[in-house]
């Protein structure tokens, strides 16, 4: 039961899940959900957005409609869950959806009897495609195993194996590989990355949508469920992709049903506003509460022989405030603690009239004030070391990858104790691939509520330090880091380590830019700037004037330019150029300020080029280029060559072909000088030849 202490060996501290109960105030929305599913089966794609405050039953409503869609109408259910941290990553909410879709697609795709032979021969030649080279040994083994059927049934098959199989059967092509890799990092191929250069964001979205449609068609009817922790709403690129998918599905007649759960009504793209049905869940009304209480007590909904006293309904409604979950817990708590009694003389469930001589400690007084009280009472029996794990887990988030926090095992036994809490008390549940999630939102919120501010800062500081140690150890062993800059940055911000957070967000932004994921990079640079605003005034004054913050703003402006948001990009870069120029004059001789000013000039020149303002772009780069050449001793040859090549491109587009050729040759010579060195880039070398050829054409 909910009120039992964990020390009594009870499994789930929140008790068993109640049977779904239809309530009068929600009939309209429930009927609309069922009708939406029916419409989707006829080839008219539907999208339902369910929003409302926490504990009102959003996930429960979606679960109920997905059950109907699956069991009665044959829909394949593809689910996704996002946290507040995941919303920083473009298309994150589509990762699990796409991974599941690939698995389902493999199950339905026709088997090519020659596919296994091809896989074996390619494997033996040692020239497997990048999808499998990037996968684990187990994934590759599944493709070359004699047990072909296991490819379709094993739960341990990896997304890489499914994608590889579809490629070998010519269901997917190289363009699909590029599009899939844009969402799923495991399928990302650096050799194809140059194809994304200069790609218009809308064109990219259409390309991803085309590949997604190719995968969804064989497994229709399909239901996509986007859920979150209430703070991890869908990012803008994902909404754009969903908009494109819904429009394409109408044209293709795809049987598609989509649900999105959120705390508040999200900003839906205008193009699909007509396809969206909004469900706003409100607290239960008093009549609903009475019906719910009767059901929870096992009484007929309209029985004349057995009743529930009005005082019982009043006290439950007052305590629960219309929250279905809290209503369940109040009733369960009251039953377990004999607060509700059966009055045989009236055949009615009533409140216990007991209390002390002064009228205190009545039945109503003994009921908990809110759901947090019930949860905390249930957790009272936990030993301190398990409480520590709960507090750490609540600081990490509602859902998290345990593998990333492996560093916490040695000193705290975090993983083993987390598994113990999952097994013994069902506080957590595993989602697969090492990902854990709190089983009950109420438990998560209750644990968070008992952590004071200073303790929270200390926990985040400890987490960031442990991850940093693991990062350094990993770098010593294989020369690579753990690539979790965003996670570390979040913990650093919450631990008041703002300078460290700034550096990590910058690192994450740079990695996103290298993948031509400018939407995500822009978010990272914005976070780098915004995290400083959370610091005290003295810290802000020092950091906002530092070259690192200026560089973050310049790079954010460059990302906005790539996203064709020219006005906002110009405002960001122009303002930063003016401020940097002033700082540069005040701090004469500071090399860092010169570098940032050069970046500002180059970014503004590139923006002017994108706006076809070639004369302004040329003037800006003619100011920047002497500084770039002068810095050749401190920077790599590729860095200098990049600036010269960009200036040459401005000259070419201005019609100055001879001068453009001269500068492109200079850039090519610099790049040639790096052949055989670690910094040499085959891609840049190829681009340099291409640019020179275009100039001479």
N, C-alpha and C positions, 0 to 999 in steps of 0.2 A: 504494500500500500504506500501511498505518497507520504504518509506521516511517519512511517517506520524509519528508525535510524539505520544507517548502513551497517552498523555493527551486528544487526540481527541476521545478517546473511541474505537479505532480500536482493533480488537481481536488479530490476529496474526501479530506481528510486522514485520515478514519476508514475509508476504503476503501468498497467496494460492500457493500450490505446482503446478508446471507446468506439463502439460501432457508430458509423456515420448516421446522423439524424437530420432529416429534412426539417427546416424551420420555416414558418410562414413568411417571415420578412425576407427570406432569401429564395422563395419559390421563383420569382421573376428571373433572377440571375441564373439559377440552376437550369431553368427551362431554356434560357438563352444559350447557355453553354452546350446543352444537348443539341439544340437546333443548329448551332455552329458546326458541331461535329458532323451532323447529317448533311449540311450544305457542303462540307469539305469532301464528303464521299462522292458527290456528284461532279467533282472537278471545279468547284468554286472555292479556292483557298480562303481560309478564314484566320484571323488573328484576334485573340482575346487578351486584353491587359487587365489583370486583377491587381488592385492596389488597396492599401489600407494599413492601419497601424499594426504594430506587432501583436501577436497572440490572437488575432481575429479569425484565423482559419484560412489564409490564402493557400498555403501548401496543401492543406486538407481538401479544399475545394478542387484544386487542380488534380490531386491524386484521385479523387472520386471520378472526375470527368475522364481522366486517362484510363481508369479501369473500364469505364463504359466503352471508350473508343477502342481499347485493346480487345476486350472479351466479346463484345457484341458486334463490332464493326471491322475487326481485323487490322486495326492500325498498328504499325510498328512504332514503339515509343522510344524516342531519343532524348535523353535528359542532359541538362547542363546546369552546373551550380557555380556561381561566381561570388567572390568576396570583394570587399572594398579595395583591397590591394590589386586584385585581378583586373579591375576596371581600368587600371593604368595601361594594360597591355592590349593593343589593338586585336580585335577578333578573338579575344580569349574565350568568350562564352561559346564560340563555335568550335573550340578545340575538341571537347568531349563529344559534341554532336557529330562532328566530322569523323572522329575516330570510330564511334559506334556505327555510323553510316557505312564506312568502309568495310567493317566486319560483316554487317548485314548484306552488303553488296556482294562480297565474296561468297556468301552462302547461297545466293540466288544466281550468280553468274554461271553461265554454262562452262563446264570443264573442257579445256582443250587437251586431248590425250597427248599432244606433243609438248605441252607446257613443262611437264616434269623433265623430259629429256633435254629441253632447252636450258632449264635451270641447272641441271647437272653439268651439262657441257660448259655453260658459261662459268659455273663455279670452279670447275676443274681447270679452266684456262686462267683462273685468277683475275678475271676482269669483270667482276660483278658490278652492276650499276651502283650509283652513289646511294640509293635508298638502302640497299642491303649493306653496303660498306659502313654506313653510319649506324646500323642496327647492332643489337647485341648478338653474341654467338648463338644464343638460343633461338633468336628470330631467324637467323640464316639457316640454322639447322632444320627448322620446321619446313623450310622451303625445299630442302634437298632430302628430306626424310622419305623413306619408302612408304610410310604410313600417310598417304595423301589425304585420307579422310580426316585426319587430325587437324589439318589446316582449316577445316570448316567447323570443328566442334570444340577444340581446346580453348579454355578460357585464358590460357597463358600466351596465346598468339599475340604478337605485337602489331601495332598499326603499320610499322614498316613492312612486315611480312604481307599484310593484306594489300598494301599499295603495290608492292613488288609483284604479287600474283596478278593483280588486275592489269599491271603494265605488261607482263609477259603474255597475257591473254589478249593484248591489244585493245583492252577496254579503255585504258587511259594512255595518253601520249605525253610527250615531253612538255608541252604547254601545261597540261594538267599537273605534271610534277612540279612545275614552277608555282602554279597557283596553290596547290596543296601545301607546299613548303612555306608559303607566306603565312599560313595559319598554324600549321603543325611544325614545330622546330625540328623534330626527328626526320622530317622529309625534306628539309632545307638543303639545297645543293649550291655551294658557293660558285661552282663553275657556270651556273645559269644566271647568277645575280646581275650580270651586266645587261641582261635583257630587260630589267626593270628600270634602267637608267632613263630618265626623262618621261617615264610613264605617267600619263594623266591619271589622277586619283579615280575619276569616274570610269576610265577605261579599265583600270585595274579591278575595280569593283565588279564591272560587267564580266571580266575574265574569270574571277573567282566564282561568280554566280553561275557561269556556264559550266564550270567543272562540277560545282555542287549539284546542279540539276542533273548532270550526267550520272552522278552517283545515286541521287534520290529516286530517279524514275523507276529503276528496277525494283525498288523496295516499297513503292507506294501501295496503299495509303500510309502516310507517315505523319506522326505528331511530334513536333519539336517543343520541348518544355524548357524554358529559360527561367531558372530560379536563382535566388541570391540570398545573402545574409541580411538583406534589408538596406545595406549600404553599398553593395557591389552591383549597381545598376549597369545596364548594357552601355558600352562605350559608343561614341559617335560612329566610327567606322563599321561597327557591327550593326547598328541601326540602318546605316546606308546599305549594307549588304542584305539585310533582311528585307528592306524596301525593294531592292532590285529583285530579290528572290520571289517575293510575293507577286510583283508585276509580271515577271517571267513565267511564274506558275499559272497565272491566268491565261496567258497566251498558249502555254503548253497543255493546259487542262490537268495539271498535276493535282492529285488529291492530297492536299497539305493542310494541316491544322496546327496552329502555333499558339502557345500560351506564354505570357510574360508576367511574372510576379514581381511586384515592387512595393516599397513603402508609400511612394507617391506616384502620381500619374507622370510617366516619363514624357519627354519631348519626342513625339512621333514624327517622322518625316512626312511632309505635306502630301507626297505622292500616294501614300497608303492610308491617309486619314479615313477614307470611305470604307476601308476594309477592316477597320479596328472597332471592336465592340468593347466598351469600357465597363468593367465591373468594379464598383467601389464598395468594399465591405465596411459596414458600420457596426458598432457595438450592438449586441442583442437587445431587443425590446423586452419589456417585462413579460408579455405574453409568451415570447420565445423562451425566456428563462424558465417560466413555469413548465412549458412542454419539455424543456431540456432536463429540468430537475426530475420530473416524473419518469422520464426515460432512464435517467441515471439511477433512480431508485428502483427501477424494474416495475413501475406501475403503468397500467394502460393509459394511453394519452387522453382518453375521454371516459375513463371508468367512473361510474357513479358510486360504486361500493367502496372504493379506496380513494381517499383524498389526501391532499397536502395542505397543511395549514397556511393561511395567508402570511403569518409571521415568518414561516420558513422561507417562502418566496421572497419576502421583503428583505430579510437579512442576507440571503444569498445574492440577490440583485444588487444590494448596497455594497457588499464586499467585492463582488466580481466585476462590477461596473460594466456589465454587458460583454465581458470577455469569455468566450466559450471555454478556453483552456482553464482559466481560473475558476469558472463555474464548476468544471469537473473536479478540480482539486479541493474546492471548498466543500462540496458534497462528500467527496471521499474522506476528507479530514474529519468532517462532522460525524460521519458514520463510524470511523475508527475510534473516535474519542467520545462516543455516546452523547453527542450534542443533539442529534436527532433521535427522538424516541417515537415509538408507535403507541398512540392513544387508542386502546381497544374500545373504549366507550364510544368513540366517534369514528372508528375505523379510519384514522387520519394520522399521517406523519406530522409530528409537532416538535417544537423546541423543548429541550429539557428545562423544566422550571427551576432547577436547582440554582443555588447561589449562596453567598454567606449572609449573615444576619443583617448586614447593612445594605443588602441588595447588590453587592458588587460580585464580580466574577460570574456573571450570568452566562447563559449560552452564547449570546451575541458577543460578550467580552472574550470568550474563549476561542472564538474563531480568529484566524490570522488576518492581519490587516491587508496584506497583499500576497501575491504568489511567491515573492522572494522569501517571505517568512517561512512558508511551507517547505521550500527547497532547502533553506539553510538548516531547518530543524532536521530534515532528512539526512543532511551531510554532517551532523554533529559528531557521529561516531568515527569519522575518518581520522587516522593518525596524522601528525604534523607533516611528515614527509610526503604523504599523498595530497594534503592540502597545498603544499608548495607546488606540486606538479599541476594541480588544478589552476592555481593562480598564474603560473607561467603559461599554461595553455590558453587561458582567457586573454592574456596579453598578446599572445601570438595571433589569435583570431578564432573565428567561428569554424573555419575549415582550413587545414594546413597540410603540407607535405612533410611527413615525419623524417624523410631522408635528408631534407635541408637542415633539420635541427639535430642531426646525428651528433653534433659536437656537444650537445647537452647531456649525452648519455654517460660519459666518463665521470663527471663530477657529481651529477644529480640523479643518475639512473632514470633519466626522463622517459626514454622509450619503453623500458621494461615496466616502469610503474604506470605508464599510460596504458600499456597492454593489460595490466592488472585491473585498472579502473574499467576498462572496456569489458573484460571477461567477467569480473565479479559483480559489478554494479551497473553495467550497461550505460555508463555516463557518456561514452564515446562509441562511435561506430566506424568501421573501416569502409572506405569507398573504393578500395583497390589501388594498386600501384603506390602503396605506402601513404595514401592520403587518409587522414582522420577528419571526422566532423563530430561536433557535439550532437548527441542524439536529441537533446531537448533544448530549444532556445531558452526556455525559462531557467535551466540550470546554468547555462552560459551567462545570462544576464545577472543571475543571483551571485555567482562567484565574482563577476566584475564589480558588483556593487560594494563588496566588502574590502576592496583594495584601495587604500588611501593614496593620495597623489604621490607622496614621496616614495612609497613602496613601489608604485607603478614605474616611476623613473628608474629606481634601482634595478628592477627586473629587466627593463628594456636595455639598460646599460650592461647588465650581465650577459644578456642574450647576444648583444652586438659584439661584446668582447670575445665570447666563446666562438661565434661564427668567424670572427676575424682570425682567431688562432687557427681554426680549421682551414681557413683560406690560405694563410701563410704556410701551413704544413703541406697543403696540397700543392702549392707553388714550388716548394722545395723538392717534392717527390717527382712531379712530372712537368714542372714548369708552367702549369696551368692553374688558374683560379677556379672557383666554384660557380662563377657567373650568377651570383644572387645579389647583385648590387642594389636592386630595388628593395628587397627584403631588409638588407642591412641598413639601407638609407631610412626606411620607415622606423626601424628600431632606434637608430641614432637620433632621429628627430624627436621621438618620444622620450629619449634619454637626455635631451637637451644638448646633444652633440651636433650642432648645426653645421659646423665647417666640414665635418666628416660626411654628413648627409649630403651636403652640396657636391662634394667630390664624387660620391657614389651615383647620384642622379646624373651627373655629367657623364660618367662612365657608361651608364645604361643608355643615355641619349646617343652617345657616340656609336655604341653597338647597333642601335636601331637604325641610325643613319647609314651605317655600312651595309645594312640589309635593305636599304631604300624604303624603310618603313617610317616615313616622315610623320605620319599621324602619331605613332607611338613616341618617336623622338621628341616631337613638340611637347607632348605631355610630360616627358621626363625633364626637359629643360624648364618647363613651367613649374614643375615640382621643385626643381633646384632653386628657383627664384622664390617661390612661395614659402618654402620651409624656413627661409631667413626671416620672414615676417612673423613667424611664431616665436622668435627669440625676443629677449629684452631689448630695450632701446639702445643700450650701449653696444650690444652685440650687432644689432642691425646697422648702426652707424659705421662700425668697422668693416662688416662684411659687404654691405651694399656698395661701398666704394672700392672694393677689391677687384683686381683684374678677373678673378674667377666668375664673379657674378656678372660682370660686363660681358664676358665671353658666353655665358649661358644665355643672356638676352640676345646676343648677336646670332647665336646658333638657333635659338628659337625663331628669330626673324627669318633665317634662311630656310627653316622647315616650313614656315608659313608661306614663303615664296614658292617652294616646291609644291605646296598644296593649292597654289594659285590664289591665295588670300593676300593679294598684293597691298591693299590699303593697310591692313594690320601689320604686315611685314615691314612696310615702309615706316610706319609710326615707331615700331620697336627699334629698328636698326638706326634710323635717323636720330632718334633721341639718344641712343647709346653712343653714336658717333660724336655728337656734340658734347656729351658728358665726358667721354673718354679723352677727347681733344683738350678739354679744360684741365682734367686731372694730369694729362701728359705735360701740359705747360707748367702746372704747379709743381710736379715732381720731375723736373728736368733731369734726363739721364737715366730714368728708370726703364730698364730693358723690358720688363713685363708690360708696362703701359704702352711702349712702342709696338709690341706684338699684338696687343688687343686693338690698338688703333688701326693697325694694318688689317686685322680681321674685319673691323667695321667698314673700312674703305672697300675691301674686296667684296664683302657681302652686299654693300649698297650698289657697287658697280654691277654685280651679277643680277641684282634686282632690276636695275635700270635696263640691262640687256634683255631680261625677260619681258620688260614693258616696251621693248623696241625703241628705247631712248638711248641710241648708240653713242651719240656725241657726249652725253652726260656720263655714260659708263666709261668711255675712253678717258675723259678728264680725270675721273676718280682713280682709274687704274694707273694712269701716268704719274699720279701722286704716290700710289702705293708701291709700284714696281721698284723704284730705286731702294726703298727700305727693304723689300724682299731680297734683292740681290745683296744688299749689305749684310743681311742676316745669314748668308749662306754658310758661314762658319759655325753657327749655332744650331742650324736646322739641317735636315736631310736634303739631299739633292732632289728627291722626289717632291718635297715640300716646295722648294724654289721652282722646280719645273712646272708644278701645278699652277702657280701664280702666273708664270710666263705664258703657259698654254691658254689660260683663261683670257689673258690680255690679247693673245693672238686671235682667239675666236671672236672677240669684240671687233678687232681690226678686220677680220674676214667678213663679218656681217655688215661692217661699215663700207665695204667695197675696197679696202686697202689691202689687196691680195699680195703684193710684193712684200710689204712690211709684215703681213701676217705670216707669210712663208718663212721669212727670216727668223721670226720669233718661235715659230713651231719647230724649226730646225734646231734652234738653241735648246728648246725644251726636250727634243728627242735626244740630243747629245748628252744632256744631263741624265736622262733616264738610261741611256746606254752605259753611262759610267757606273751604274749600280749593278750591272750584270755580274752574277756570281756572288753578290752580297746578299745578306739576309733581307735587306729592305727592298730588293728588286721585286717589281710587280709585273707579271706577264700581262695582266689586264691593262695596266696603264701604258705599257710598251705598245700593245696592240692599238689602243685608243690614240696614242700619239701618232702612229703611222697613218691611221684613218684620218685624223684631223689634218695632217700634212697633205695627204692625198686630196682631200676636199678643197684645200686651199689652191692646189695646183691644177685642179680640174678645169 
